[in-house]
Amino acid sequence: MKLTVKQQRFADEYILTGNATQAAILAGYSEKTARSIGQENLTKPVIRTYIENRLEELRSEKVADQQEVMETLTRILRRESKEMETVVVKRAATIDYTLANGETAEKVVYNEYAQTIELDTRNSDVNRAAELIGKRHAMWTDKAEITQRVIEINVGDYDDDD
């Protein structure tokens, strides 16, 4: 069975609001019956399955997987990614004005404005990315302390007849 357009709108609105009554109203159901239809829709397997699948898709879109993490670290390591930083820039401007006695004068004013600049990746970030990639691939291991317990058994204490 396939969802109707109205059922899909209901499911999509329910995902956004978490409220079945409100989702039913926004999907176009009557306000008088919205509460009962909203609850009924949530019990329909086809709608429930659609909601669960869509929520799973949304969850997976928000969380980076291993491949994405490794690609990001590699871009940082290779300095392929730039950092953006906002700085305050002061720019001098001269203003000509006339004094009360008729003479002209100049005044220097400094205007401040924000500017976004692109910076190369810092060495510390490159080193950290290399370290994390190295750990992932077990390129080095930490020292491990191994203790051994030895139990001595004296063979002479036992007779062959026992």
N, CA, C and O atoms as a GROMACS GRO file, in nm:
protein
  648
    1MET      N    1   0.085  -0.119   0.000
    1MET     CA    2   0.000   0.000   0.000
    1MET      C    3   0.088   0.124   0.000
    1MET      O    4   0.192   0.127   0.067
    2LYS      N    5   0.049   0.225  -0.073
    2LYS     CA    6   0.126   0.347  -0.087
    2LYS      C    7   0.057   0.461  -0.012
    2LYS      O    8  -0.065   0.462   0.007
    3LEU      N    9   0.138   0.556   0.032
    3LEU     CA   10   0.083   0.673   0.101
    3LEU      C   11   0.009   0.764   0.004
    3LEU      O   12   0.048   0.780  -0.111
    4THR      N   13  -0.100   0.822   0.052
    4THR     CA   14  -0.165   0.927  -0.026
    4THR      C   15  -0.086   1.055  -0.005
    4THR      O   16  -0.001   1.062   0.084
    5VAL      N   17  -0.112   1.154  -0.086
    5VAL     CA   18  -0.043   1.283  -0.072
    5VAL      C   19  -0.072   1.344   0.065
    5VAL      O   20   0.018   1.398   0.129
    6LYS      N   21  -0.196   1.334   0.109
    6LYS     CA   22  -0.236   1.390   0.238
    6LYS      C   23  -0.166   1.316   0.353
    6LYS      O   24  -0.122   1.379   0.449
    7GLN      N   25  -0.157   1.184   0.342
    7GLN     CA   26  -0.089   1.105   0.446
    7GLN      C   27   0.059   1.140   0.452
    7GLN      O   28   0.117   1.149   0.561
    8GLN      N   29   0.120   1.159   0.338
    8GLN     CA   30   0.262   1.195   0.336
    8GLN      C   31   0.283   1.334   0.397
    8GLN      O   32   0.378   1.355   0.473
    9ARG      N   33   0.194   1.428   0.364
    9ARG     CA   34   0.203   1.561   0.425
    9ARG      C   35   0.187   1.552   0.576
    9ARG      O   36   0.258   1.618   0.651
   10PHE      N   37   0.091   1.467   0.620
   10PHE     CA   38   0.072   1.446   0.763
   10PHE      C   39   0.201   1.395   0.826
   10PHE      O   40   0.247   1.448   0.927
   11ALA      N   41   0.260   1.291   0.765
   11ALA     CA   42   0.382   1.231   0.820
   11ALA      C   43   0.496   1.332   0.825
   11ALA      O   44   0.569   1.340   0.924
   12ASP      N   45   0.511   1.408   0.717
   12ASP     CA   46   0.618   1.510   0.714
   12ASP      C   47   0.597   1.618   0.820
   12ASP      O   48   0.692   1.661   0.886
   13GLU      N   49   0.473   1.661   0.837
   13GLU     CA   50   0.443   1.761   0.939
   13GLU      C   51   0.462   1.703   1.079
   13GLU      O   52   0.508   1.772   1.170
   14TYR      N   53   0.426   1.576   1.097
   14TYR     CA   54   0.445   1.511   1.226
   14TYR      C   55   0.593   1.503   1.262
   14TYR      O   56   0.631   1.522   1.377
   15ILE      N   57   0.676   1.475   1.164
   15ILE     CA   58   0.822   1.470   1.187
   15ILE      C   59   0.872   1.608   1.233
   15ILE      O   60   0.958   1.616   1.320
   16LEU      N   61   0.817   1.714   1.175
   16LEU     CA   62   0.860   1.850   1.211
   16LEU      C   63   0.808   1.894   1.347
   16LEU      O   64   0.881   1.954   1.426
   17THR      N   65   0.681   1.863   1.375
   17THR     CA   66   0.619   1.918   1.496
   17THR      C   67   0.616   1.820   1.613
   17THR      O   68   0.623   1.861   1.728
   18GLY      N   69   0.607   1.689   1.583
   18GLY     CA   70   0.594   1.591   1.690
   18GLY      C   71   0.454   1.588   1.749
   18GLY      O   72   0.430   1.521   1.850
   19ASN      N   73   0.361   1.660   1.687
   19ASN     CA   74   0.224   1.670   1.738
   19ASN      C   75   0.130   1.618   1.630
   19ASN      O   76   0.120   1.677   1.522
   20ALA      N   77   0.059   1.508   1.658
   20ALA     CA   78  -0.027   1.444   1.558
   20ALA      C   79  -0.145   1.532   1.520
   20ALA      O   80  -0.182   1.538   1.402
   21THR      N   81  -0.206   1.600   1.616
   21THR     CA   82  -0.322   1.686   1.587
   21THR      C   83  -0.282   1.802   1.499
   21THR      O   84  -0.347   1.830   1.398
   22GLN      N   85  -0.174   1.869   1.536
   22GLN     CA   86  -0.127   1.982   1.457
   22GLN      C   87  -0.085   1.936   1.318
   22GLN      O   88  -0.111   2.006   1.219
   23ALA      N   89  -0.020   1.821   1.308
   23ALA     CA   90   0.024   1.768   1.178
   23ALA      C   91  -0.097   1.739   1.090
   23ALA      O   92  -0.093   1.764   0.969
   24ALA      N   93  -0.205   1.687   1.149
   24ALA     CA   94  -0.326   1.658   1.073
   24ALA      C   95  -0.388   1.786   1.018
   24ALA      O   96  -0.430   1.790   0.902
   25ILE      N   97  -0.393   1.890   1.100
   25ILE     CA   98  -0.448   2.018   1.056
   25ILE      C   99  -0.363   2.076   0.943
   25ILE      O  100  -0.416   2.120   0.841
   26LEU      N  101  -0.230   2.076   0.961
   26LEU     CA  102  -0.140   2.129   0.859
   26LEU      C  103  -0.144   2.047   0.730
   26LEU      O  104  -0.115   2.099   0.623
   27ALA      N  105  -0.179   1.920   0.741
   27ALA     CA  106  -0.188   1.834   0.623
   27ALA      C  107  -0.319   1.853   0.548
   27ALA      O  108  -0.335   1.805   0.436
   28GLY      N  109  -0.414   1.923   0.611
   28GLY     CA  110  -0.540   1.951   0.541
   28GLY      C  111  -0.661   1.877   0.594
   28GLY      O  112  -0.768   1.884   0.534
   29TYR      N  113  -0.646   1.805   0.704
   29TYR     CA  114  -0.761   1.738   0.764
   29TYR      C  115  -0.844   1.841   0.841
   29TYR      O  116  -0.793   1.947   0.878
   30SER      N  117  -0.970   1.810   0.865
   30SER     CA  118  -1.060   1.899   0.936
   30SER      C  119  -1.012   1.919   1.080
   30SER      O  120  -0.963   1.826   1.144
   31GLU      N  121  -1.027   2.041   1.130
   31GLU     CA  122  -0.986   2.070   1.268
   31GLU      C  123  -1.071   1.991   1.368
   31GLU      O  124  -1.023   1.957   1.476
   32LYS      N  125  -1.197   1.963   1.333
   32LYS     CA  126  -1.286   1.888   1.422
   32LYS      C  127  -1.238   1.744   1.442
   32LYS      O  128  -1.247   1.689   1.551
   33THR      N  129  -1.186   1.686   1.335
   33THR     CA  130  -1.146   1.544   1.342
   33THR      C  131  -0.994   1.526   1.347
   33THR      O  132  -0.945   1.413   1.346
   34ALA      N  133  -0.920   1.636   1.352
   34ALA     CA  134  -0.774   1.629   1.344
   34ALA      C  135  -0.712   1.542   1.452
   34ALA      O  136  -0.617   1.467   1.427
   35ARG      N  137  -0.766   1.552   1.574
   35ARG     CA  138  -0.708   1.474   1.683
   35ARG      C  139  -0.724   1.324   1.659
   35ARG      O  140  -0.627   1.249   1.669
   36SER      N  141  -0.844   1.281   1.627
   36SER     CA  142  -0.867   1.138   1.608
   36SER      C  143  -0.797   1.087   1.482
   36SER      O  144  -0.744   0.976   1.482
   37ILE      N  145  -0.797   1.166   1.375
   37ILE     CA  146  -0.730   1.124   1.252
   37ILE      C  147  -0.579   1.120   1.272
   37ILE      O  148  -0.511   1.031   1.221
   38GLY      N  149  -0.527   1.215   1.347
   38GLY     CA  150  -0.383   1.216   1.376
   38GLY      C  151  -0.341   1.090   1.448
   38GLY      O  152  -0.241   1.027   1.413
   39GLN      N  153  -0.417   1.054   1.552
   39GLN     CA  154  -0.386   0.932   1.627
   39GLN      C  155  -0.404   0.807   1.542
   39GLN      O  156  -0.325   0.713   1.551
   40GLU      N  157  -0.508   0.806   1.461
   40GLU     CA  158  -0.534   0.692   1.373
   40GLU      C  159  -0.422   0.676   1.270
   40GLU      O  160  -0.375   0.565   1.243
   41ASN      N  161  -0.379   0.788   1.214
   41ASN     CA  162  -0.271   0.782   1.115
   41ASN      C  163  -0.143   0.724   1.174
   41ASN      O  164  -0.070   0.652   1.106
   42LEU      N  165  -0.117   0.754   1.299
   42LEU     CA  166   0.005   0.702   1.363
   42LEU      C  167   0.000   0.551   1.384
   42LEU      O  168   0.104   0.488   1.405
   43THR      N  169  -0.119   0.493   1.380
   43THR     CA  170  -0.130   0.348   1.396
   43THR      C  171  -0.123   0.273   1.263
   43THR      O  172  -0.108   0.151   1.262
   44LYS      N  173  -0.134   0.346   1.152
   44LYS     CA  174  -0.130   0.281   1.020
   44LYS      C  175   0.014   0.241   0.988
   44LYS      O  176   0.104   0.325   0.989
   45PRO      N  177   0.035   0.112   0.958
   45PRO     CA  178   0.172   0.064   0.933
   45PRO      C  179   0.245   0.138   0.821
   45PRO      O  180   0.365   0.163   0.832
   46VAL      N  181   0.176   0.173   0.714
   46VAL     CA  182   0.242   0.238   0.602
   46VAL      C  183   0.292   0.378   0.641
   46VAL      O  184   0.400   0.420   0.599
   47ILE      N  185   0.213   0.448   0.721
   47ILE     CA  186   0.254   0.582   0.767
   47ILE      C  187   0.365   0.569   0.871
   47ILE      O  188   0.463   0.644   0.868
   48ARG      N  189   0.349   0.475   0.962
   48ARG     CA  190   0.450   0.453   1.067
   48ARG      C  191   0.585   0.418   1.005
   48ARG      O  192   0.689   0.470   1.047
   49THR      N  193   0.584   0.330   0.904
   49THR     CA  194   0.707   0.290   0.836
   49THR      C  195   0.771   0.408   0.766
   49THR      O  196   0.893   0.427   0.772
   50TYR      N  197   0.689   0.490   0.699
   50TYR     CA  198   0.741   0.608   0.631
   50TYR      C  199   0.808   0.702   0.732
   50TYR      O  200   0.917   0.752   0.706
   51ILE      N  201   0.743   0.726   0.844
   51ILE     CA  202   0.798   0.815   0.947
   51ILE      C  203   0.930   0.760   1.001
   51ILE      O  204   1.028   0.834   1.012
   52GLU      N  205   0.934   0.632   1.032
   52GLU     CA  206   1.056   0.571   1.085
   52GLU      C  207   1.170   0.578   0.984
   52GLU      O  208   1.284   0.611   1.020
   53ASN      N  209   1.141   0.548   0.857
   53ASN     CA  210   1.245   0.554   0.753
   53ASN      C  211   1.295   0.695   0.732
   53ASN      O  212   1.415   0.718   0.718
   54ARG      N  213   1.203   0.791   0.732
   54ARG     CA  214   1.243   0.931   0.711
   54ARG      C  215   1.326   0.982   0.829
   54ARG      O  216   1.423   1.055   0.809
   55LEU      N  217   1.289   0.945   0.950
   55LEU     CA  218   1.366   0.985   1.068
   55LEU      C  219   1.507   0.926   1.062
   55LEU      O  220   1.604   0.992   1.098
   56GLU      N  221   1.518   0.802   1.018
   56GLU     CA  222   1.649   0.738   1.005
   56GLU      C  223   1.735   0.810   0.902
   56GLU      O  224   1.854   0.830   0.923
   57GLU      N  225   1.673   0.849   0.789
   57GLU     CA  226   1.746   0.925   0.686
   57GLU      C  227   1.796   1.057   0.743
   57GLU      O  228   1.911   1.096   0.721
   58LEU      N  229   1.710   1.126   0.816
   58LEU     CA  230   1.748   1.255   0.874
   58LEU      C  231   1.861   1.239   0.975
   58LEU      O  232   1.953   1.320   0.980
   59ARG      N  233   1.854   1.132   1.056
   59ARG     CA  234   1.960   1.107   1.153
   59ARG      C  235   2.092   1.082   1.084
   59ARG      O  236   2.195   1.136   1.124
   60SER      N  237   2.090   0.999   0.979
   60SER     CA  238   2.216   0.965   0.911
   60SER      C  239   2.272   1.085   0.836
   60SER      O  240   2.394   1.092   0.817
   61GLU      N  241   2.188   1.178   0.791
   61GLU     CA  242   2.237   1.298   0.724
   61GLU      C  243   2.309   1.391   0.821
   61GLU      O  244   2.398   1.466   0.781
   62LYS      N  245   2.270   1.388   0.947
   62LYS     CA  246   2.327   1.478   1.046
   62LYS      C  247   2.458   1.428   1.104
   62LYS      O  248   2.538   1.507   1.154
   63VAL      N  249   2.480   1.297   1.100
   63VAL     CA  250   2.597   1.240   1.165
   63VAL      C  251   2.700   1.199   1.061
   63VAL      O  252   2.669   1.130   0.964
   64ALA      N  253   2.822   1.243   1.082
   64ALA     CA  254   2.930   1.209   0.990
   64ALA      C  255   2.966   1.061   1.007
   64ALA      O  256   2.974   1.010   1.119
   65ASP      N  257   2.988   0.995   0.895
   65ASP     CA  258   3.032   0.856   0.903
   65ASP      C  259   3.185   0.852   0.899
   65ASP      O  260   3.250   0.956   0.885
   66GLN      N  261   3.242   0.733   0.911
   66GLN     CA  262   3.388   0.718   0.916
   66GLN      C  263   3.454   0.776   0.791
   66GLN      O  264   3.557   0.843   0.800
   67GLN      N  265   3.395   0.750   0.676
   67GLN     CA  266   3.454   0.798   0.550
   67GLN      C  267   3.461   0.950   0.548
   67GLN      O  268   3.564   1.007   0.510
   68GLU      N  269   3.354   1.016   0.588
   68GLU     CA  270   3.351   1.162   0.589
   68GLU      C  271   3.454   1.219   0.686
   68GLU      O  272   3.520   1.319   0.655
   69VAL      N  273   3.469   1.157   0.803
   69VAL     CA  274   3.567   1.202   0.900
   69VAL      C  275   3.708   1.190   0.843
   69VAL      O  276   3.789   1.282   0.854
   70MET      N  277   3.737   1.074   0.782
   70MET     CA  278   3.871   1.053   0.726
   70MET      C  279   3.898   1.149   0.610
   70MET      O  280   4.010   1.199   0.596
   71GLU      N  281   3.798   1.176   0.527
   71GLU     CA  282   3.815   1.271   0.417
   71GLU      C  283   3.843   1.412   0.470
   71GLU      O  284   3.928   1.483   0.416
   72THR      N  285   3.773   1.451   0.575
   72THR     CA  286   3.794   1.584   0.634
   72THR      C  287   3.934   1.594   0.693
   72THR      O  288   4.004   1.693   0.671
   73LEU      N  289   3.975   1.493   0.768
   73LEU     CA  290   4.110   1.494   0.825
   73LEU      C  291   4.216   1.497   0.715
   73LEU      O  292   4.318   1.564   0.730
   74THR      N  293   4.193   1.426   0.607
   74THR     CA  294   4.289   1.424   0.497
   74THR      C  295   4.297   1.561   0.430
   74THR      O  296   4.406   1.606   0.395
   75ARG      N  297   4.184   1.628   0.411
   75ARG     CA  298   4.185   1.764   0.353
   75ARG      C  299   4.265   1.859   0.441
   75ARG      O  300   4.340   1.943   0.392
   76ILE      N  301   4.248   1.846   0.573
   76ILE     CA  302   4.323   1.932   0.666
   76ILE      C  303   4.472   1.898   0.657
   76ILE      O  304   4.555   1.988   0.650
   77LEU      N  305   4.505   1.770   0.658
   77LEU     CA  306   4.644   1.726   0.651
   77LEU      C  307   4.712   1.777   0.524
   77LEU      O  308   4.828   1.818   0.528
   78ARG      N  309   4.641   1.776   0.414
   78ARG     CA  310   4.698   1.820   0.286
   78ARG      C  311   4.684   1.969   0.264
   78ARG      O  312   4.722   2.021   0.159
   79ARG      N  313   4.631   2.038   0.363
   79ARG     CA  314   4.610   2.184   0.357
   79ARG      C  315   4.521   2.225   0.240
   79ARG      O  316   4.540   2.332   0.181
   80GLU      N  317   4.425   2.141   0.208
   80GLU     CA  318   4.330   2.170   0.100
   80GLU      C  319   4.214   2.253   0.150
   80GLU      O  320   4.140   2.311   0.070
   81SER      N  321   4.198   2.258   0.280
   81SER     CA  322   4.086   2.334   0.334
   81SER      C  323   4.139   2.462   0.398
   81SER      O  324   4.243   2.461   0.463
   82LYS      N  325   4.068   2.568   0.378
   82LYS     CA  326   4.108   2.699   0.431
   82LYS      C  327   4.020   2.734   0.550
   82LYS      O  328   3.906   2.688   0.560
   83GLU      N  329   4.073   2.814   0.638
   83GLU     CA  330   3.996   2.862   0.752
   83GLU      C  331   3.950   3.003   0.724
   83GLU      O  332   4.023   3.082   0.664
   84MET      N  333   3.831   3.035   0.767
   84MET     CA  334   3.776   3.169   0.750
   84MET      C  335   3.778   3.238   0.886
   84MET      O  336   3.738   3.180   0.987
   85GLU      N  337   3.824   3.362   0.887
   85GLU     CA  338   3.827   3.437   1.012
   85GLU      C  339   3.778   3.578   0.984
   85GLU      O  340   3.811   3.637   0.881
   86THR      N  341   3.701   3.630   1.075
   86THR     CA  342   3.652   3.767   1.062
   86THR      C  343   3.740   3.859   1.144
   86THR      O  344   3.765   3.834   1.262
   87VAL      N  345   3.788   3.964   1.080
   87VAL     CA  346   3.875   4.060   1.147
   87VAL      C  347   3.815   4.199   1.133
   87VAL      O  348   3.736   4.226   1.043
   88VAL      N  349   3.854   4.287   1.224
   88VAL     CA  350   3.811   4.426   1.216
   88VAL      C  351   3.921   4.504   1.146
   88VAL      O  352   4.037   4.503   1.187
   89VAL      N  353   3.883   4.573   1.040
   89VAL     CA  354   3.978   4.649   0.959
   89VAL      C  355   3.950   4.797   0.982
   89VAL      O  356   3.835   4.841   0.979
   90LYS      N  357   4.057   4.873   1.004
   90LYS     CA  358   4.043   5.018   1.017
   90LYS      C  359   4.098   5.081   0.889
   90LYS      O  360   4.208   5.049   0.845
   91ARG      N  361   4.020   5.171   0.831
   91ARG     CA  362   4.063   5.238   0.710
   91ARG      C  363   4.056   5.389   0.733
   91ARG      O  364   3.956   5.442   0.782
   92ALA      N  365   4.164   5.455   0.698
   92ALA     CA  366   4.171   5.599   0.717
   92ALA      C  367   4.104   5.671   0.600
   92ALA      O  368   4.116   5.630   0.485
   93ALA      N  369   4.034   5.778   0.633
   93ALA     CA  370   3.972   5.862   0.531
   93ALA      C  371   3.992   6.007   0.573
   93ALA      O  372   3.984   6.041   0.690
   94THR      N  373   4.020   6.090   0.475
   94THR     CA  374   4.036   6.233   0.506
   94THR      C  375   3.910   6.307   0.468
   94THR      O  376   3.848   6.283   0.364
   95ILE      N  377   3.874   6.398   0.558
   95ILE     CA  378   3.754   6.478   0.536
   95ILE      C  379   3.798   6.624   0.530
   95ILE      O  380   3.865   6.674   0.620
   96ASP      N  381   3.760   6.690   0.423
   96ASP     CA  382   3.787   6.834   0.410
   96ASP      C  383   3.669   6.910   0.469
   96ASP      O  384   3.553   6.878   0.443
   97TYR      N  385   3.700   7.012   0.549
   97TYR     CA  386   3.592   7.094   0.604
   97TYR      C  387   3.641   7.237   0.615
   97TYR      O  388   3.761   7.265   0.615
   98THR      N  389   3.545   7.327   0.626
   98THR     CA  390   3.576   7.470   0.630
   98THR      C  391   3.560   7.519   0.773
   98THR      O  392   3.460   7.494   0.840
   99LEU      N  393   3.663   7.591   0.817
   99LEU     CA  394   3.660   7.649   0.951
   99LEU      C  395   3.576   7.776   0.952
   99LEU      O  396   3.537   7.825   0.846
  100ALA      N  397   3.547   7.828   1.068
  100ALA     CA  398   3.465   7.948   1.084
  100ALA      C  399   3.530   8.070   1.018
  100ALA      O  400   3.461   8.160   0.972
  101ASN      N  401   3.663   8.072   1.014
  101ASN     CA  402   3.732   8.189   0.956
  101ASN      C  403   3.746   8.175   0.804
  101ASN      O  404   3.807   8.261   0.740
  102GLY      N  405   3.691   8.068   0.744
  102GLY     CA  406   3.692   8.050   0.600
  102GLY      C  407   3.804   7.961   0.549
  102GLY      O  408   3.806   7.924   0.432
  103GLU      N  409   3.897   7.927   0.636
  103GLU     CA  410   4.005   7.838   0.593
  103GLU      C  411   3.953   7.694   0.582
  103GLU      O  412   3.858   7.655   0.649
  104THR      N  413   4.020   7.618   0.496
  104THR     CA  414   3.984   7.476   0.484
  104THR      C  415   4.085   7.393   0.561
  104THR      O  416   4.204   7.427   0.569
  105ALA      N  417   4.037   7.286   0.616
  105ALA     CA  418   4.124   7.197   0.693
  105ALA      C  419   4.088   7.052   0.659
  105ALA      O  420   3.982   7.022   0.604
  106GLU      N  421   4.179   6.966   0.695
  106GLU     CA  422   4.156   6.824   0.674
  106GLU      C  423   4.152   6.753   0.810
  106GLU      O  424   4.224   6.789   0.903
  107LYS      N  425   4.069   6.655   0.817
  107LYS     CA  426   4.062   6.574   0.938
  107LYS      C  427   4.067   6.427   0.896
  107LYS      O  428   4.000   6.386   0.801
  108VAL      N  429   4.148   6.349   0.967
  108VAL     CA  430   4.157   6.206   0.937
  108VAL      C  431   4.063   6.131   1.030
  108VAL      O  432   4.070   6.144   1.152
  109VAL      N  433   3.977   6.051   0.970
  109VAL     CA  434   3.885   5.968   1.046
  109VAL      C  435   3.911   5.823   1.010
  109VAL      O  436   3.946   5.789   0.897
  110TYR      N  437   3.892   5.737   1.109
  110TYR     CA  438   3.913   5.594   1.086
  110TYR      C  439   3.779   5.523   1.092
  110TYR      O  440   3.708   5.528   1.192
  111ASN      N  441   3.748   5.458   0.983
  111ASN     CA  442   3.626   5.379   0.976
  111ASN      C  443   3.661   5.233   1.003
  111ASN      O  444   3.759   5.181   0.949
  112GLU      N  445   3.582   5.168   1.085
  112GLU     CA  446   3.604   5.027   1.114
  112GLU      C  447   3.494   4.945   1.048
  112GLU      O  448   3.377   4.983   1.048
  113TYR      N  449   3.534   4.831   0.992
  113TYR     CA  450   3.436   4.740   0.936
  113TYR      C  451   3.490   4.597   0.946
  113TYR      O  452   3.611   4.575   0.954
  114ALA      N  453   3.399   4.504   0.946
  114ALA     CA  454   3.437   4.362   0.957
  114ALA      C  455   3.466   4.308   0.818
  114ALA      O  456   3.395   4.338   0.722
  115GLN      N  457   3.570   4.227   0.810
  115GLN     CA  458   3.606   4.164   0.683
  115GLN      C  459   3.642   4.018   0.712
  115GLN      O  460   3.711   3.988   0.809
  116THR      N  461   3.595   3.931   0.627
  116THR     CA  462   3.628   3.790   0.641
  116THR      C  463   3.748   3.760   0.553
  116THR      O  464   3.748   3.790   0.433
  117ILE      N  465   3.850   3.698   0.614
  117ILE     CA  466   3.970   3.665   0.538
  117ILE      C  467   3.990   3.513   0.540
  117ILE      O  468   3.944   3.444   0.630
  118GLU      N  469   4.060   3.465   0.438
  118GLU     CA  470   4.087   3.322   0.426
  118GLU      C  471   4.230   3.297   0.473
  118GLU      O  472   4.324   3.362   0.428
  119LEU      N  473   4.246   3.201   0.564
  119LEU     CA  474   4.377   3.169   0.618
  119LEU      C  475   4.415   3.026   0.583
  119LEU      O  476   4.329   2.939   0.568
  120ASP      N  477   4.545   3.002   0.569
  120ASP     CA  478   4.592   2.866   0.550
  120ASP      C  479   4.571   2.787   0.678
  120ASP      O  480   4.559   2.844   0.787
  121THR      N  481   4.566   2.657   0.664
  121THR     CA  482   4.550   2.570   0.780
  121THR      C  483   4.672   2.582   0.871
  121THR      O  484   4.785   2.582   0.823
  122ARG      N  485   4.649   2.593   1.001
  122ARG     CA  486   4.759   2.606   1.096
  122ARG      C  487   4.836   2.475   1.108
  122ARG      O  488   4.779   2.367   1.092
  123ASN      N  489   4.965   2.486   1.137
  123ASN     CA  490   5.048   2.367   1.155
  123ASN      C  491   4.995   2.277   1.265
  123ASN      O  492   5.001   2.155   1.253
  124SER      N  493   4.945   2.336   1.372
  124SER     CA  494   4.893   2.255   1.482
  124SER      C  495   4.774   2.172   1.438
  124SER      O  496   4.757   2.058   1.483
  125ASP      N  497   4.690   2.226   1.350
  125ASP     CA  498   4.575   2.151   1.298
  125ASP      C  499   4.620   2.039   1.205
  125ASP      O  500   4.562   1.930   1.207
  126VAL      N  501   4.722   2.065   1.125
  126VAL     CA  502   4.777   1.963   1.036
  126VAL      C  503   4.837   1.849   1.118
  126VAL      O  504   4.814   1.732   1.089
  127ASN      N  505   4.913   1.885   1.221
  127ASN     CA  506   4.974   1.783   1.307
  127ASN      C  507   4.868   1.699   1.377
  127ASN      O  508   4.882   1.578   1.388
  128ARG      N  509   4.762   1.763   1.424
  128ARG     CA  510   4.655   1.690   1.493
  128ARG      C  511   4.583   1.596   1.397
  128ARG      O  512   4.552   1.483   1.433
  129ALA      N  513   4.558   1.642   1.274
  129ALA     CA  514   4.494   1.556   1.174
  129ALA      C  515   4.581   1.435   1.144
  129ALA      O  516   4.532   1.323   1.133
  130ALA      N  517   4.712   1.458   1.130
  130ALA     CA  518   4.805   1.348   1.104
  130ALA      C  519   4.804   1.249   1.220
  130ALA      O  520   4.806   1.128   1.199
  131GLU      N  521   4.801   1.300   1.340
  131GLU     CA  522   4.798   1.214   1.459
  131GLU      C  523   4.671   1.128   1.462
  131GLU      O  524   4.678   1.009   1.489
  132LEU      N  525   4.556   1.189   1.434
  132LEU     CA  526   4.430   1.115   1.437
  132LEU      C  527   4.424   1.010   1.326
  132LEU      O  528   4.375   0.899   1.348
  133ILE      N  529   4.473   1.044   1.208
  133ILE     CA  530   4.477   0.946   1.099
  133ILE      C  531   4.572   0.832   1.136
  133ILE      O  532   4.542   0.715   1.112
  134GLY      N  533   4.686   0.866   1.194
  134GLY     CA  534   4.782   0.765   1.236
  134GLY      C  535   4.724   0.671   1.340
  134GLY      O  536   4.746   0.550   1.334
  135LYS      N  537   4.650   0.725   1.435
  135LYS     CA  538   4.586   0.641   1.537
  135LYS      C  539   4.484   0.548   1.474
  135LYS      O  540   4.473   0.432   1.512
  136ARG      N  541   4.409   0.600   1.378
  136ARG     CA  542   4.306   0.519   1.311
  136ARG      C  543   4.367   0.400   1.240
  136ARG      O  544   4.310   0.291   1.238
  137HIS      N  545   4.484   0.421   1.181
  137HIS     CA  546   4.550   0.314   1.106
  137HIS      C  547   4.654   0.240   1.190
  137HIS      O  548   4.732   0.162   1.137
  138ALA      N  549   4.655   0.263   1.322
  138ALA     CA  550   4.747   0.198   1.416
  138ALA      C  551   4.891   0.204   1.366
  138ALA      O  552   4.962   0.104   1.364
  139MET      N  553   4.932   0.325   1.327
  139MET     CA  554   5.068   0.343   1.275
  139MET      C  555   5.172   0.336   1.385
  139MET      O  556   5.289   0.310   1.359
  140TRP      N  557   5.131   0.360   1.505
  140TRP     CA  558   5.220   0.345   1.619
  140TRP      C  559   5.137   0.292   1.734
  140TRP      O  560   5.015   0.308   1.738
  141THR      N  561   5.205   0.230   1.828
  141THR     CA  562   5.134   0.176   1.943
  141THR      C  563   5.197   0.232   2.069
  141THR      O  564   5.316   0.261   2.074
  142ASP      N  565   5.116   0.245   2.170
  142ASP     CA  566   5.167   0.289   2.300
  142ASP      C  567   5.235   0.170   2.367
  142ASP      O  568   5.209   0.055   2.333
  143LYS      N  569   5.324   0.200   2.462
  143LYS     CA  570   5.390   0.094   2.536
  143LYS      C  571   5.285   0.017   2.615
  143LYS      O  572   5.195   0.075   2.676
  144ALA      N  573   5.298  -0.114   2.611
  144ALA     CA  574   5.206  -0.197   2.688
  144ALA      C  575   5.287  -0.275   2.789
  144ALA      O  576   5.389  -0.335   2.756
  145GLU      N  577   5.241  -0.275   2.911
  145GLU     CA  578   5.310  -0.348   3.016
  145GLU      C  579   5.239  -0.482   3.033
  145GLU      O  580   5.118  -0.487   3.055
  146ILE      N  581   5.317  -0.588   3.022
  146ILE     CA  582   5.260  -0.722   3.032
  146ILE      C  583   5.313  -0.787   3.159
  146ILE      O  584   5.433  -0.788   3.184
  147THR      N  585   5.223  -0.840   3.238
  147THR     CA  586   5.264  -0.914   3.358
  147THR      C  587   5.229  -1.060   3.337
  147THR      O  588   5.131  -1.095   3.272
  148GLN      N  589   5.312  -1.143   3.394
  148GLN     CA  590   5.292  -1.286   3.375
  148GLN      C  591   5.290  -1.352   3.512
  148GLN      O  592   5.369  -1.318   3.600
  149ARG      N  593   5.198  -1.446   3.528
  149ARG     CA  594   5.187  -1.517   3.654
  149ARG      C  595   5.232  -1.661   3.628
  149ARG      O  596   5.180  -1.730   3.540
  150VAL      N  597   5.329  -1.704   3.705
  150VAL     CA  598   5.384  -1.838   3.686
  150VAL      C  599   5.346  -1.922   3.807
  150VAL      O  600   5.365  -1.882   3.921
  151ILE      N  601   5.292  -2.041   3.780
  151ILE     CA  602   5.258  -2.135   3.886
  151ILE      C  603   5.354  -2.253   3.873
  151ILE      O  604   5.363  -2.316   3.768
  152GLU      N  605   5.426  -2.280   3.980
  152GLU     CA  606   5.520  -2.392   3.979
  152GLU      C  607   5.454  -2.516   4.035
  152GLU      O  608   5.388  -2.512   4.139
  153ILE      N  609   5.471  -2.625   3.964
  153ILE     CA  610   5.418  -2.754   4.010
  153ILE      C  611   5.537  -2.848   4.022
  153ILE      O  612   5.613  -2.867   3.927
  154ASN      N  613   5.551  -2.903   4.137
  154ASN     CA  614   5.660  -2.996   4.159
  154ASN      C  615   5.610  -3.136   4.122
  154ASN      O  616   5.520  -3.188   4.188
  155VAL      N  617   5.667  -3.196   4.020
  155VAL     CA  618   5.621  -3.324   3.970
  155VAL      C  619   5.656  -3.436   4.066
  155VAL      O  620   5.588  -3.539   4.068
  156GLY      N  621   5.759  -3.421   4.143
  156GLY     CA  622   5.804  -3.526   4.234
  156GLY      C  623   5.708  -3.552   4.348
  156GLY      O  624   5.722  -3.655   4.414
  157ASP      N  625   5.613  -3.467   4.375
  157ASP     CA  626   5.518  -3.485   4.485
  157ASP      C  627   5.412  -3.590   4.455
  157ASP      O  628   5.341  -3.632   4.547
  158TYR      N  629   5.400  -3.634   4.332
  158TYR     CA  630   5.295  -3.728   4.295
  158TYR      C  631   5.356  -3.863   4.256
  158TYR      O  632   5.455  -3.868   4.184
  159ASP      N  633   5.297  -3.969   4.304
  159ASP     CA  634   5.342  -4.104   4.267
  159ASP      C  635   5.271  -4.145   4.140
  159ASP      O  636   5.161  -4.099   4.111
  160ASP      N  637   5.333  -4.231   4.066
  160ASP     CA  638   5.272  -4.282   3.943
  160ASP      C  639   5.153  -4.371   3.972
  160ASP      O  640   5.068  -4.388   3.885
  161ASP      N  641   5.143  -4.428   4.092
  161ASP     CA  642   5.036  -4.522   4.126
  161ASP      C  643   4.905  -4.450   4.157
  161ASP      O  644   4.799  -4.511   4.146
  162ASP      N  645   4.909  -4.328   4.196
  162ASP     CA  646   4.789  -4.255   4.239
  162ASP      C  647   4.700  -4.226   4.126
  162ASP      O  648   4.594  -4.165   4.144
   0.00000   0.00000   0.00000
